[in-house]
């Protein structure tokens, strides 16, 4: 309704098996959406949600857990969307229904509104339907549903469009869902996308007034573009090596071709040093554009990352051009930063870089940031862009990088207006979200909302002033307060509360942005209180609230929550789940969600995290690992603690070796050094270095005192984390941890302690019972035809907290993993660091 999308995702399932099974409800919610309700019904037992202040919700959750009540945390992560996930144990014959509600404002980009719904059922569904209703009082110009799910579903979607309403339905039968006529797997796996735009009759925008609130949509068209002065700042450090750099060069050549004759531009590329293609802005003539393309083609990534100096150099060029009178007074100046990593050279403190750039830009220019890949500190890029009247976008280093870069540039490449001011009658309007904007770009939209006194007002007038290409514009809009009443009440799908929700949505997002830029701790605390109150008043999950999910007896409880961002003391996005933005930690390194059990004493789900423990001789977490290139071996050498504790000697990985047989390369990582060997050739970095080694399409990236990432070609990577302890510690020693992303495609022939679980066996846990210690219950595990006793306990996962680690609940297998691993544990001992394992 008027760009306010209310989405409900409902899943109904029944366990027809003769044994208990785990059922997963795992849905993706668009970034920026606010989850406002979640309910669950298990055989008539209903779980409902409430929004609480985060500390209060955690306290209630902890109390329930301490009293032995069924309790669990719903927590997960995704790349470009936020995940909401829970797992439930379901006895035979049980029916279960999940229902999740979220709301978002559909943003206009490239002259189109786009609503995306994730449709990934994971299996054939007896009934599968996506039903979309659009109600737009302005009138619909067009409605389009691209074939985003693939040609397999061509012709299945139906669209019924009227003057102001539309109905879209996607309802494939089970036969249509199948990948092939005889397949048992589903072809439905992706996003269902609806695109549309509305009619626009006035340049001053559209005012919509309803139930005491107004919303002003401003998207003027048919204006000449303002000339722009643009600095492209490109990261060419070693971590950009490979596909990322290739795609960046391809995108930049296309972007340069789109510059207009009235535009001025230059290029800055940086690693540990900063270089300029030109020391000043030049006109976008065909000759200059062609010369810039040739310059970009010669870039070879290497070295560190000096973001601070690169941005200061770019702002210096713009400031100098302005001081010399080289900039058209009606032009728009901007910097576009493309980077894939954190600063490793020069100024390393992010707050200092943010302050330096803010002072240098002097509220005169805009900064747009493109973060590429997993390692980039996207949260920092968002803050620094928002701080300087820009925006940030994260794209992932894959085959689509070039297309994503060009799409982002197109959103900001056509400035039409600057210095925009919205004015409303002060005696009738209050709590306006935002009234001034730096720039307006073609194909986008500015949205302003506020409260309005409709009892004493018949008409609402807005006056918008702005600077256009050749003149100062004044645009007026007058709207009858009662105009929408009849229209809204006639349609049962229209949301009568859309104006209030849009105002709350915009207000909370504005306050979150203001909180990021707050100069003092006191101001930040005051803004936080306001956000919290708005969250509670409007029943939405924000970084300062949690969703508490309880049954009617309140003896089973679940918390939709997000761990704190270690850099900011607050989660980076909206809970329950936001993408992992920890510096240097890829998304695949996120802690596995703890399975949530609502059926005590029933069979638990197959576990995706298991620890094998033999008096601490070795322990590891099993992840879903799929494949490996032929001829790769990864071995670890154990070291012992300085002395025994409780008659046990703890052991750790002190050295990890990688042997890439087909390349003839060996990589040895110890707690002291990182060494690459290629025959007689050898190169070594220490952990006090930040740098990169590239040889035979193998990239080794070392982050100082933190981690090493080994990237093979474009599709495989390994990460080794360094754990330092106090050198005078009486017991502990420095050690290493290895993590392998699930995106690696490993061959079914892979073996070893971890490799043998490429094809995960079915693991069933049942007969849960008290153990010798209350906090360590026991159960019976069935796997590979074997049955044995396992113990529940905690294992440390150091991927997101290298100092204290994160507790992950696991089932511990005794007797050296007998019955769980193939063969005997001694079968996995090898004579040296680069030996291939003989399969048991």
N, C-alpha and C positions, 0 to 999 in steps of 0.2 A: 504494500500500500504506500504510494508516493515514495518509492525508493527505500522504505523501511521493510526489510525482509524478515518475517517470522518463519523459522524453519523448524519442523518437527520430524524427527527420525524415529521410526517405530520398528521394532524387530520382535516377531513372535516365533517361538521355537518350542518343540516338544522332543523329549528324549524317548525315542521308540526302542532303544536298545534294552537288553536285559540287565545291564550293569550301569552304575552311575557314570556319568560323563561330565567333562568340564565344557561349559559353553562360554564363548568369549563375545562380548559386545565391544566392538572396536570401531569407532567412527572418527572421521576427520572433520574438524570444524575450521572454517576459513579464519585466517589471521585477522585479528581485530574484532571478531564477533564476540558477543557477551552471552555466555551460557546463563540461562535464567531458570531452568527447571530440569529435573531428572527424576523419573519414577521407575520402579521395578516391581513386577508382580510375579511371585513364585508360588504356583498352586494356590492362589487366592490370598497369599500373604503379601501385603502391599508395603513397599518401601517408598517414602516420600522425602523430598529435600527441603531444606531451609538454608537461607544465607546467613552466616554468622561472621562476626569479626574474627579474623584469622586466629588470634591467640585463644579466644573463647572456644572456637571450634576444635582446636588442637587439644585444649584442656579437657573438653567433653570426650573427645576420642580417647585420650590417654586414660581417663577415668574408666571408660567402658572396657578398655583393654586390661587395665589393672584388676578389674572385678571379674575377669574371665569371660566377659561377653564376646560374642563374635564381632571382630573388628578388623578392618582392612583399609588400606589406602589405595585409591584409584589414581594412578600416576603413569604417564607414558610420554613419549616424545615423537615428533615427526619432523620432516624437512621443511616443507613449504606450507604446512597447515598444522594446527594444533590437534593433538590426539586426545580423545576421551575413551578410556578403555577399562573394562572390568572383566574378571573371570569368575564364574559361579559354578559350584559343583551341583549337578542336577541328578537326583535319583531317577530310576526307571519310571517311565510313564508321567513324569512331571512336565507341566507346561510352564513356560516362563515368557514374560514380556518386558522389554526395555523400551523406554520412551525418553528421548532427550530433546529439549527445546533450546534454541539459541536465536538471537536477533543480531542483525547487522545492518548498517546503512550501505546500500549499493553505490559505489563510487563510479563516476563517469570518467572513462579513459578512452582517448582516441575516438571521441564522438559516440560512445556507446556505453550503456550500462551492462554489466556482465555479472550474472549470478551463477555461482559454481556450487554444485552439490556433489560430494564424494559418494560414489556408488561402487562399493567393493564388498559384495556379500561373501566372497570366498567359497561359495558353493552354489549349486543349483537351488533355486527357491521356488516353492510351489506357487507362491504369489509374490511377485516383485513389481512395484509400481513407483514411479516418480510423478507426482502431481503438482503442477505449479499454476497458481492463480496470480495474475497481475492486475492491479487496480490503479490506474493513473488518472487523476482528475484533469491533468493537462491534456490528455489525449495521447494515444500511441501513434508514433510515426511509423514504426516497423517492429516486428518481432522475428527473431532468427534463432534457430537451434543448430549450431554447427555439429558436424558428425564427429564429436570428440571421443566417442566410445568405439569408433572404427566402422568400417564398411559393413561389418557383420550385421549391424543393426540399421542399415539403411532402409528408410521407409516405414519404420515402426513408430517413430514419434509422430503424434498428431498435434496440430496447432489450430486453435480456433480464436480468431482475432476480431474484436469489435472496435468501436470508436475509442473507448476508454478502458476496455477490459480485454484480457486474453486468458486462454486456458491451454496449457501444454501438458500432454500426457505421454509417458513412456511406460509401456506395459508389455514387456516381452513374455511369451509363454515359456514353459520349461524347454520345449523343443527349440525355440529361438535362442534361448540362453546358452545352449550347448555349444562348445567349441567346434564340434563336428557331430554328425548325426549319431555316431556311436560313442561319443565322448561322455564321460560322467562329470567332467569339469566345466565350469562356467566361463563364458567369454566376457561376462560383465565385470570389468575391472578398470575403473578410471573415473573421470569427472563428467557429470552431465552439466552442460553449460547452456544458459539462456542469455541471449543478447537482445537488447532493445533500446530504443530512444523515444523521447516524447516530443510533442509539438511545442514550438516556441513562437509566440506571437509578439512579445515585447522584448526590447533590448534590456529593459530594466529587470528582467527576471520574473519569476512566478512566485506570488505570495499565497500560501495556503494557511488558513486560520481555522482552528477547530478545538473545542473543549478547553479554551483558556490558553492555548499555545499557538505560536505561529512558526512557520518554516518558510524561509526565503531561498529559492533555488535560482542561482545566477549563472547563466551560461550563454552570453551573447555570441552571435555569429556574424558572419559577413563583415569582419573587421580586417583591415590590413595588418599584417604582422609587424611588430616592432623589430628594428634591427637589434642584433645581439652581439655581445663581445664575449667570447667563450674561450676558456683555457681548459684543454684536456690534460689531466695529470694522470699518468699511466705508470703503474707499478711494474718494473721490469727486474725485480729481484729473482733470485734463483728458484724460489718456490713457484714462480709463474711458468717455469719450464714445461715444455710439452704441449698438450692439447690446449691448455688454458691460454697460453701465449698465442698459439696459432689462431684460435677462435677470436681472441681480442684484436689481433692484427686484421683479420678478415672483417670484423664488425667496424673497426675504426676506419677502414678504407671506404666502406659503404656510407658511414656517417659523414665523413668529410665530403663525399660527393653530394650530400644533401644541403650543404651550406649555401646560403643565398648570397647574391652579389653584394648586398648591403651589410653583410655580417663581417666581423673581424674575429680573428682567431690566432691561437698559437698552441704549441705542444710542449709539455714538460714531461720527461720520463725520469724515473728515479729508481735507484737501488740504495746502496750506502752513499752514493753520490747523486747529485741532481744535475741534469742536463736540460738545455732548452734548444728546441729546434730553431726558434728565433727568440731574441732577447726582448722583443716587443711584439705587439699585436700587428697583424698584417691583414689586408683585405682578402676576402675569399675569392680571389680571381682564379680562373682555371689553372694558370701557371703555378700559383702558390699552393693550390690544393694538390696538384700532381706532385709537386716537390715534397709536400708533407707526407703523401702516401709512400714515396720512395724512401723517406727517412724512417718511417715506421717499419718498412719491410726489412731494414737493416738491423733492427733491435735483436739482441741476443741476451736472454735473461741470465743473470748471475748476481751473486752478492747479497747484502742485507737489505733492510727496509727502513728508509729515513722519511717517514710520512710528514713529520713536523717541518723539516726544511723544504720539502717539495711543495706543501701547501703555502708556506710563507713566500716562497719564490713566485708562485702563481699570483698571490694577492699583491705582491710587490709590482708585478708587471701591470696588473689592472690599476693599482693606485697611481703608478707613474703615468700611465696613459691618461687617467682622469686629470691629474695635476697639470699635464701638458696640454689639456684641452682637446685630446684626440678622440674623446667619446661623445657621440651624439647625445644631447640631453634627453632625448626620448628613447634611447636604447636601453636594453637590459643586459647587465653584466653577470656572468655566472662562471663557476668552476665545476667541472665534472671530474670526480676522482674515481679511478678504477684500481682496486687493490684486493689482494687475497690474504693479507696477513697482518699481524700486529707489528708495531715498530720494534726494530731490533738494533737500530743504529741511531745516534743522536739523542734527542729527547725521547725518553721511554715512558714517562709518566703521562697517562692519558688525560688527566685533568689539566695538566700543564699545556699539552698540545691544544686542547679545547679552548683554554683561555687565550693562548697565543693567536690562534686563528681568529677567534672572536674579536680581539683587539685589532688585528691587522685588517679585517674585512670592514670594520667600522659601520656596520649596518647598511653598507652600500651595495653589496653583491650577494648572490645566492650560491650555496654549495650543495651539489647533488653527489651522492656517494653510491657507487656500485660495489658491493662486497661479493667476491667470487670465492666459492668453495666452502669447506667445512671449518677451516682454521681461523677464518677472519672473525674479528671481534665485531660482529654486526651491531651489537648494542651500542658500542662506541660510535660507529658510523652513523647510527640513527640520531644519537645525541648531538653530534657535531653538525650534522646536516640540519636538524630541526633548529638548532641554536643559530643558524645562519640562513633562515628563510628558505630552506630546501627540503629535500626528502631523500630517503635512502631505500635501496632495494637489494635484496640478497638473491644471487643467482648461483647455481651449482655448476661446478666444472664438468660439464658433459657435452654431448654433441649439440645441445641446444643453446650453449653459451652465447654464440654469436647472435642468434635470433632474439634471445632475451635482452642482450645489450642494446640492440637496435630498437626493440620495442620500448625499453626504458627511455632511450634518448628521444624517441618520437613524442613521448609524453611531455617533455620539457623543452622541445626545440622550437615551438611556435608561440612566443610571448605576444599576446594581443593587447593587454592592458597592464598598467603599473600604478602604484599608489592609489589603491581602491579603498574607498570609504563608504560604509553603509550608515545611513541616518534614518532613525525612526522617531516618532513623537514621544518624547521622554515621559510625558504625563500618562501615556497609555501602555508603554512597553517597559519591561524590566527583565533582569537576568539574561541579557543577550549574550550568546556564547562568544562571539568574536565580531568586531565591527570594522576592523581594518585588515587589509591584506597587501602583501608586497607586490605580487604579480598574478596575472591570470593567463593561463596557457590554453591555446586552442584545443578543443576536444575534451576539455575537463569541465569542472563545475565547482563553484563556491557555494557552500551551504551555510546559512546563518539561521539560528533558531532562538526563541525567547518566549517569555510569558507575556500575555496581553490581557488587558482588562476589557473583556467582551461585553460586560454588563452596561458600560457607559460609552460604548463605541459602536458606530454603525459601519465605518470604513477604516481601513488601515492603509496608510501611505508610506512608501519607502522612497528615498532619494539616494541614488548611488552616483558618486563622483569618481572619475578615474582619468588617467592620462592615456590617450590612444596615440596612434602613429603620428597624426598631424594635428591633433587638437585635444583640448580638455573636454571630456564628455560629462553630461549630467543626464541621468536616466531616472525616470519616475515610474512608479507602479502604484495603482490604487486598487484595493480589493475589498469587496463586500464581505463583512464578517459572517453573514448567514449563508454565503454561497454554497458551502460544502455540505451543510446539514442534510438536505434532502438526498443528495447523491450518496453520501456515506451510509445513511440508514437503510437504503434500498438494497444494498449488496451484503449478503450474509458472510462473504469471504473478506470484506473490508475490515481492517483493524481500526475500531473507533478510537483507539488510544495512540495512533501512530504519531501525532504531533508531540505528545508528551515523551514517548520513547525516543524519538529522534532528538529532542532537546536534551534528554538525559544522556543519550549516546554521545552526542557532540560535546556536552559539558564535561563528562568524565574524561574523554580523550583529550580535551583541551587542558584539563587540570593535570593529567598525567604528563603531558608535554611541559607544562609550566613547572611541575615538580622537578623534572630533569634539569631545568635551567635555573632553579632557585639558587640565588647567590649565597644565602645563609641557611644554617641548620634550622633556625627558628621558623623561617618562612616555609621551608620544606615540611616541617612538622604540621604547620597550620594547613597547608594544602593537602597533606595526607589525611588529616581529620575530615576535611571537606569531601575528599574522595570516598572515604569510608562511609560517611553519612549518606552520600548519594547512592552508594552501592547497596546499603541496607534499605534505604527508602524505596529504591526501584527494583530490588530483588535481582541483582546481577552480580556475577562473580568477577571481581577485579583483583589486582595484585594484593589487596589488603583484606580480602574476605575469602572465606572458604565455603564450600557447599557441604553441609552435613546431611547424610542420607540415613534414615532410620526406619525401622518397622514400627507398627503401631504400639507394640509393647515396649519399644525403646531398649530392647535387650540385644539387638544386633545393629551395628552402626558402621558407617563407612564415611571416609573423609575424602572429598575431591580437593586435592591440594597440590602445591608445587614447592619443591625445595627452594630455599633462598638463592639468589644469584650471588656468588661469593664476592663479586666486585661491587655490588650496589646495595646489598642488604635487602633486596626485593627482587621477586621473580621478574624476568625480563619481559614477559608478555602477560596474557590473561590466563589465570588458572581455570580449569584444573591442570592443563598441560600445555607447555610452550616449548618451542625448539630449544635445544641445548646450545647456549651461546658461550660456554666456558672457553676461555682462550686456549687454543691448541688442542682441544679435545673434540674430535669429530663427532658427528651426530650418532654414528654407530657405536660410540663408546658410552652411551647412556646406560645407567643402571637398569637392569631388567625389573619390570614392575613386580611387586610381591603379589602372588595370586591371592584373591580374596575369597574366603570360604564362608558360605552362609549356611552350610549343612553340616553341623558338627557330627563327627563319627562316621561321615560318609566317605566314599573313596575320593581322594584328592585328584586334581588334574595331573596329567603328565607334566613334569617339571622341566623348565628350560634352563634352570641354573642348578647344577649339582656339584658338590665338592667331594673329592675323594681324599681321604686322610689316612696316612700311615705314620702315626707318631710324628707328624709334621715332616716326614721325609719328602713328601711332595704333595702339593694341593693346587687345584686349578679350577676355574669355572668353565663349564661346557657351554659354548655358544653355538648357534646354528651356523655352521661353516659348510659351504657348499662345494668349493672346488679349488684346485690348485694347478698351476702350469706344470707340465711334465719336468721332472728333474730338479725339484726344489726340496731342500731339507732344512728344517729348523730344529736345532737342538739346544738344550740348556745345560750348563754345568752348575752343580750344586756346591754351595759353600755353607759352612756351619756357623752357628752363633759362637760367641766368645766362650761361653760355658753353658752347662746344662741348667735347666730350671725344672724343679719337680721331677728330677731324674730323667728329663727328656731334653734332647738336643734339637733345637729348631734349625731347619735348613732352608735356604733361599737360593734363588737364581743369582749367581755372581757374574756369570758370563753367558751370553746367548750368541750362537753362531748361525748364520744363514749361508747356504751353499746353493748358488744358481748354476747348476752343472752345465746347462746349454750355453751359458754366457762365459763360463770359466771364472766367475766372480765369487769371492768369499767376503762376507762382512762379519767382523767380530766386534761385539759390543760388550764392554765390561763396565764396572762402576767407575773406571778411570778414563777410558778412551773409547773412540769409535774408529775402526780401521777398515778400509777397503783394500782387498788384495786381488790383483789380476796378474797371475804368474809372478814375475819378478818385480812388477810394479806395485807400489804400496803407498797409501796416503792415510794420515791419521789426524783426527780432530780430538780435542779434549772436551769435557763437559763444560768447561768455562767458555767455549766458543759458541757462537751462533753462525751457522754457515751451511753450505750445500756442497755435495760431491755428485757429479754427474759422469757416468761412464757406461757406454753400451746400453743406452736407454734405461739405465737404473739410476734413480734419484734418491740420494740420502740427504734428508733435511734434519739438521741438529738444532734444537732450541735450547739455549743456554740453561744448564742445570734443571732441565725439565724432561724432554723426551726426544726420541729419534723416530722419524717416519721414513720407511723404505717404500718407495713406489716403483712398481715394475710395469713398464709400458704405461697403459692408460687405465687399466681395469683391476689392478691388484695392489694392495698396500698392507703393511704391517706397522704396528706402533710398539715401541719399547719405552717404558716409563722408568725414570731413575728415582729411587727413594733414598734420600740422605737421612742419616741419623746423627745424633751428637757423637762426635768422634771419640769422646771419652766415656761413652755409654758402657756400663759394665758387662752388658750381655749382647745387645743388638749390633748388627753390622749393616752397611749399605747394601742394597739389593736392587734387582731389576724385576719388572713385570712386563709380560708380553700380551698384546691384545690384537685380535684379528677381526676385521669387520665382516659382517654377514654378506656384504655385497661381493666379496671375493667368490669367484665361481670355481669351486674345487671339484676335482674329478672324483667319481665314486671309488677310484682305486686308492685314494689317499688313505693313509693309516697313521699309526702313532697314537700317543695318549689322547690327543685331541682329534686327529685326522680320522680315526675310526668312527667318529660320530657325525661324519658328513651326512649320512642318511640316518637321521635320528631314530633310534629304536622306540617302540612304544614302552613307556614307563608308567606303571600303575602303583599308586600308594593306597593302602587300605589298612584297616584295623589299627587306627591311631589310638595310642594308649599312653598313660603317664610313664615317664622314664625315671631313672634314678634321681635326677634333679628336676624340679618342677618346670624350669625353663627349657628343658631338653626332652620333649616328648619323643616316644618311639613309634615306629610304624613298620608295616611289612611292605617291601618293595618287590614287584614282579617285573623282570626285564630279561629278554633273551632266553626265556624259558626257565630262568632261575628265580628263586624266592629266598629273600634274606631280610634281616632286621636292619633298619636304618634309624638314625637319630637326628632330630631337628636341631639346628644350631645356627650360629651367625658366622659368616665369612666376610673378611674385609675386601672391598673393591676400591682400588685406589685411583680409578680413572678420573673422577671429578674432584677428589680431595686427596692429594698425594701425601699430606701430612698425617691426617687422622683416619682417612679412608671412610667408606660408607658401608654400614652394615647391610648385608644381603642375607636373607633367610635361605638356608639350603638344607637338603637332606644329606647327612654324612654317611658314607658307605664304609663299613669296617673291614678288617682282614685284608688290607692292602688292595681293596677294590675287587676282591675275588667274586666272580659271577657277574660283575658289572663291566669290567674291561675284558677284552679278548686276552686269553692266556694268563700268564703270571706277570706281576709287576717287574720282575727281573728281566723279562723279555724285552723291556723298553730301555735297558741300559746299553749304551753304545761305547765303543773304545775311545773315540775322540770326537771333537766338536763338529766335524763335517761328515760323520759316518751316516750312510743310509741304513735304515732299519730293515731287518729281515722280518717280514710279516709272520706273526705266530701261526 
